[in-house]
Amino acid sequence: MTTMVHNTQKHYRELVDLFSRPGEVRISTFDTPNFTSFSDATLATVLTLFDNEISFHTPEQKDYIEFQTLTGGRYSEDLSEVDYAVIKEHDLTGELMMTIKAGTLASPEKSATLIIEVDSIGEGQKYSLKGPGIKTVNEIEMTFDPKWMELRTELCSEFPLGIDLILIDRHNQLAVIPRTTITEVI
C-alpha cells in the first residue's frame, strides 16, 4: 500500500508539473497491475486523480468497473455532469466534445478534464502551443486529429471556460494542454 501511495504522489507531482509546462512530454514509470484496456500511464492518471467525490465516463463497461473498484469514483453516462472522461481517440466523438462540461462564468472550475489515449506522442500532426507556462512557443507532435483540437479551441474560446486535455500514448508518454493554452496546427 505504501508503494501505491508513493507512486500516486509522484505521478501527481508530474501531472502538476506538466500542467505548468504545456506540451512538454514525460514518460510515466508508474508500475501497477493493469486489467484495463488502457495504457499503464492512463491507469496511473486515473488512480492519481479519481476518488469517491468525482464522476467519470469511459465507454467500456470492463474499464469503468475497474476504475470504480480501484478509486471509488462514480461512473456516469451523463457527459454534461462528469468531472473526467477517459477515452481512446478512436472512440472520441463530436457529441462527447460538445456535451462535456466546460464550466460556467460563475464556476469555471466546474469543467471536465479529458484523458485521451492517442496512438503516439512524438509522431504525427504537429501543433504549436502558446500561453502561460510557455516562454515563446512549444511544439508537440502526436497522432491527434486536428478536428478534435479545433473543437477543444472552440470550447476554450471564452476563458475562463474550457476543458483541459491530458494526452497519453500506448508507450506511457504524457503531455498536458490546459484550457489556457492557445493551439495551432502546423
C-alpha beads as a LAMMPS data file, in Angstrom:
LAMMPS data file: protein, C-alpha beads

186 atoms
185 bonds

1 atom types
1 bond types

-500.0 500.0 xlo xhi
-500.0 500.0 ylo yhi
-500.0 500.0 zlo zhi

Masses

1 110.0

Atoms # bond

1 1 1 0.000 0.000 0.000
2 1 1 2.824 2.422 0.824
3 1 1 4.314 1.913 -2.651
4 1 1 0.953 2.786 -4.264
5 1 1 0.716 5.977 -2.192
6 1 1 4.257 6.994 -3.155
7 1 1 3.589 6.159 -6.813
8 1 1 0.414 8.263 -6.936
9 1 1 2.148 11.158 -5.142
10 1 1 4.997 11.059 -7.659
11 1 1 2.571 10.838 -10.584
12 1 1 0.543 13.751 -9.182
13 1 1 3.671 15.926 -8.979
14 1 1 4.472 15.033 -12.596
15 1 1 0.946 15.965 -13.698
16 1 1 1.100 19.298 -11.863
17 1 1 4.453 19.981 -13.483
18 1 1 3.057 19.108 -16.922
19 1 1 0.067 21.423 -16.379
20 1 1 2.531 24.239 -15.757
21 1 1 4.570 23.317 -18.870
22 1 1 2.056 22.723 -21.685
23 1 1 3.319 20.477 -24.451
24 1 1 6.254 19.059 -22.524
25 1 1 6.371 15.265 -22.790
26 1 1 7.224 12.892 -19.950
27 1 1 7.304 9.124 -19.643
28 1 1 5.362 7.605 -16.756
29 1 1 7.183 4.957 -14.750
30 1 1 4.151 4.120 -12.598
31 1 1 4.042 0.355 -12.113
32 1 1 0.847 -1.391 -11.054
33 1 1 -1.155 -4.373 -12.312
34 1 1 -3.355 -3.167 -15.167
35 1 1 -6.519 -5.039 -16.121
36 1 1 -7.967 -2.221 -18.238
37 1 1 -7.777 -1.705 -21.990
38 1 1 -5.784 1.497 -21.393
39 1 1 -2.035 2.040 -21.044
40 1 1 -0.312 1.929 -17.663
41 1 1 0.105 5.739 -17.740
42 1 1 -3.630 6.193 -18.277
43 1 1 -4.387 3.899 -15.345
44 1 1 -1.796 5.766 -13.247
45 1 1 -3.544 9.046 -14.052
46 1 1 -6.926 7.577 -13.093
47 1 1 -5.532 6.187 -9.808
48 1 1 -3.970 9.561 -9.057
49 1 1 -6.907 11.854 -9.866
50 1 1 -10.035 9.830 -9.099
51 1 1 -11.649 9.379 -5.706
52 1 1 -15.164 8.914 -4.337
53 1 1 -16.022 12.590 -4.879
54 1 1 -15.608 12.653 -8.649
55 1 1 -17.702 11.358 -11.519
56 1 1 -16.265 9.977 -14.715
57 1 1 -17.179 8.453 -18.036
58 1 1 -15.412 5.836 -20.131
59 1 1 -17.078 3.829 -22.898
60 1 1 -16.141 0.260 -21.950
61 1 1 -18.003 -1.425 -19.070
62 1 1 -14.939 -3.513 -18.146
63 1 1 -12.881 -0.325 -17.754
64 1 1 -15.402 1.670 -15.746
65 1 1 -15.945 -1.223 -13.355
66 1 1 -12.166 -1.457 -12.833
67 1 1 -11.874 2.341 -12.327
68 1 1 -14.763 2.303 -9.827
69 1 1 -13.304 -0.622 -7.914
70 1 1 -9.823 0.901 -7.696
71 1 1 -10.780 4.513 -6.936
72 1 1 -14.337 4.745 -5.646
73 1 1 -15.121 7.224 -8.446
74 1 1 -18.711 7.320 -9.690
75 1 1 -19.353 6.239 -13.282
76 1 1 -21.907 8.294 -15.204
77 1 1 -23.395 8.133 -18.681
78 1 1 -24.274 11.848 -18.453
79 1 1 -21.330 13.563 -20.147
80 1 1 -22.620 17.005 -19.174
81 1 1 -22.047 16.183 -15.498
82 1 1 -18.787 14.205 -15.384
83 1 1 -15.547 15.594 -13.990
84 1 1 -13.375 13.327 -16.172
85 1 1 -13.767 11.417 -19.408
86 1 1 -11.247 8.664 -20.104
87 1 1 -11.316 7.775 -23.755
88 1 1 -9.262 6.475 -26.632
89 1 1 -9.056 8.871 -29.544
90 1 1 -10.775 6.423 -31.900
91 1 1 -13.800 6.481 -29.530
92 1 1 -13.874 10.285 -29.349
93 1 1 -16.977 11.895 -30.871
94 1 1 -18.132 15.406 -31.612
95 1 1 -21.091 14.769 -29.307
96 1 1 -18.762 13.963 -26.405
97 1 1 -16.661 17.058 -27.065
98 1 1 -19.690 19.355 -27.296
99 1 1 -21.531 17.777 -24.336
100 1 1 -18.663 17.659 -21.837
101 1 1 -18.945 20.412 -19.238
102 1 1 -16.774 23.487 -19.794
103 1 1 -17.691 25.277 -16.567
104 1 1 -19.748 28.425 -16.112
105 1 1 -18.695 32.035 -15.685
106 1 1 -19.714 31.810 -12.017
107 1 1 -17.883 28.476 -11.552
108 1 1 -15.262 27.925 -14.259
109 1 1 -13.584 25.278 -12.093
110 1 1 -16.599 23.033 -12.656
111 1 1 -15.324 21.889 -16.015
112 1 1 -14.175 18.486 -17.194
113 1 1 -10.762 17.097 -17.928
114 1 1 -10.426 14.767 -20.894
115 1 1 -7.869 11.990 -20.519
116 1 1 -7.325 10.900 -24.098
117 1 1 -5.204 7.984 -25.173
118 1 1 -3.647 8.596 -28.595
119 1 1 -1.589 6.195 -30.681
120 1 1 1.621 8.186 -30.412
121 1 1 3.143 11.294 -28.908
122 1 1 6.270 12.172 -30.863
123 1 1 4.994 11.411 -34.337
124 1 1 2.043 12.575 -36.397
125 1 1 0.487 16.032 -36.599
126 1 1 2.498 18.995 -35.290
127 1 1 0.880 21.612 -33.073
128 1 1 2.260 24.894 -31.780
129 1 1 1.332 25.902 -28.240
130 1 1 1.376 29.401 -26.732
131 1 1 0.267 30.796 -23.413
132 1 1 1.030 30.606 -19.699
133 1 1 3.971 28.335 -18.865
134 1 1 5.472 28.699 -22.344
135 1 1 8.295 31.185 -22.888
136 1 1 7.671 31.691 -26.614
137 1 1 6.236 28.664 -28.433
138 1 1 6.259 24.936 -27.679
139 1 1 5.695 22.362 -30.383
140 1 1 4.259 18.922 -29.888
141 1 1 3.825 16.160 -32.419
142 1 1 1.171 13.497 -31.900
143 1 1 -1.340 11.351 -33.689
144 1 1 -4.263 13.517 -32.553
145 1 1 -6.694 14.557 -35.276
146 1 1 -6.752 18.353 -35.778
147 1 1 -10.578 18.337 -35.820
148 1 1 -10.561 17.452 -32.104
149 1 1 -8.089 20.235 -31.370
150 1 1 -10.349 22.685 -33.244
151 1 1 -13.332 21.601 -31.113
152 1 1 -11.211 21.997 -27.986
153 1 1 -10.265 25.514 -29.139
154 1 1 -13.979 26.349 -29.517
155 1 1 -14.680 25.077 -26.008
156 1 1 -11.824 27.193 -24.619
157 1 1 -12.621 30.377 -26.566
158 1 1 -14.409 32.107 -23.668
159 1 1 -11.754 31.957 -20.964
160 1 1 -12.016 31.013 -18.087
161 1 1 -14.398 28.430 -19.547
162 1 1 -12.923 25.384 -21.230
163 1 1 -11.562 21.890 -20.836
164 1 1 -8.134 20.544 -20.005
165 1 1 -6.555 17.718 -22.001
166 1 1 -4.255 15.051 -20.627
167 1 1 -2.872 13.171 -23.612
168 1 1 -1.248 9.767 -23.151
169 1 1 0.075 7.268 -25.659
170 1 1 0.491 3.497 -25.556
171 1 1 4.194 3.966 -24.699
172 1 1 3.246 5.733 -21.428
173 1 1 4.213 9.204 -22.631
174 1 1 2.150 12.056 -21.207
175 1 1 1.530 15.660 -22.229
176 1 1 -0.961 18.219 -20.974
177 1 1 -2.763 21.005 -22.802
178 1 1 -4.586 23.213 -20.281
179 1 1 -7.544 25.392 -21.245
180 1 1 -5.262 28.469 -21.105
181 1 1 -3.079 27.191 -23.951
182 1 1 -3.603 28.510 -27.476
183 1 1 -3.043 25.762 -30.035
184 1 1 -2.455 25.918 -33.778
185 1 1 -1.988 23.165 -36.336
186 1 1 1.409 23.472 -38.058

Bonds

1 1 1 2
2 1 2 3
3 1 3 4
4 1 4 5
5 1 5 6
6 1 6 7
7 1 7 8
8 1 8 9
9 1 9 10
10 1 10 11
11 1 11 12
12 1 12 13
13 1 13 14
14 1 14 15
15 1 15 16
16 1 16 17
17 1 17 18
18 1 18 19
19 1 19 20
20 1 20 21
21 1 21 22
22 1 22 23
23 1 23 24
24 1 24 25
25 1 25 26
26 1 26 27
27 1 27 28
28 1 28 29
29 1 29 30
30 1 30 31
31 1 31 32
32 1 32 33
33 1 33 34
34 1 34 35
35 1 35 36
36 1 36 37
37 1 37 38
38 1 38 39
39 1 39 40
40 1 40 41
41 1 41 42
42 1 42 43
43 1 43 44
44 1 44 45
45 1 45 46
46 1 46 47
47 1 47 48
48 1 48 49
49 1 49 50
50 1 50 51
51 1 51 52
52 1 52 53
53 1 53 54
54 1 54 55
55 1 55 56
56 1 56 57
57 1 57 58
58 1 58 59
59 1 59 60
60 1 60 61
61 1 61 62
62 1 62 63
63 1 63 64
64 1 64 65
65 1 65 66
66 1 66 67
67 1 67 68
68 1 68 69
69 1 69 70
70 1 70 71
71 1 71 72
72 1 72 73
73 1 73 74
74 1 74 75
75 1 75 76
76 1 76 77
77 1 77 78
78 1 78 79
79 1 79 80
80 1 80 81
81 1 81 82
82 1 82 83
83 1 83 84
84 1 84 85
85 1 85 86
86 1 86 87
87 1 87 88
88 1 88 89
89 1 89 90
90 1 90 91
91 1 91 92
92 1 92 93
93 1 93 94
94 1 94 95
95 1 95 96
96 1 96 97
97 1 97 98
98 1 98 99
99 1 99 100
100 1 100 101
101 1 101 102
102 1 102 103
103 1 103 104
104 1 104 105
105 1 105 106
106 1 106 107
107 1 107 108
108 1 108 109
109 1 109 110
110 1 110 111
111 1 111 112
112 1 112 113
113 1 113 114
114 1 114 115
115 1 115 116
116 1 116 117
117 1 117 118
118 1 118 119
119 1 119 120
120 1 120 121
121 1 121 122
122 1 122 123
123 1 123 124
124 1 124 125
125 1 125 126
126 1 126 127
127 1 127 128
128 1 128 129
129 1 129 130
130 1 130 131
131 1 131 132
132 1 132 133
133 1 133 134
134 1 134 135
135 1 135 136
136 1 136 137
137 1 137 138
138 1 138 139
139 1 139 140
140 1 140 141
141 1 141 142
142 1 142 143
143 1 143 144
144 1 144 145
145 1 145 146
146 1 146 147
147 1 147 148
148 1 148 149
149 1 149 150
150 1 150 151
151 1 151 152
152 1 152 153
153 1 153 154
154 1 154 155
155 1 155 156
156 1 156 157
157 1 157 158
158 1 158 159
159 1 159 160
160 1 160 161
161 1 161 162
162 1 162 163
163 1 163 164
164 1 164 165
165 1 165 166
166 1 166 167
167 1 167 168
168 1 168 169
169 1 169 170
170 1 170 171
171 1 171 172
172 1 172 173
173 1 173 174
174 1 174 175
175 1 175 176
176 1 176 177
177 1 177 178
178 1 178 179
179 1 179 180
180 1 180 181
181 1 181 182
182 1 182 183
183 1 183 184
184 1 184 185
185 1 185 186
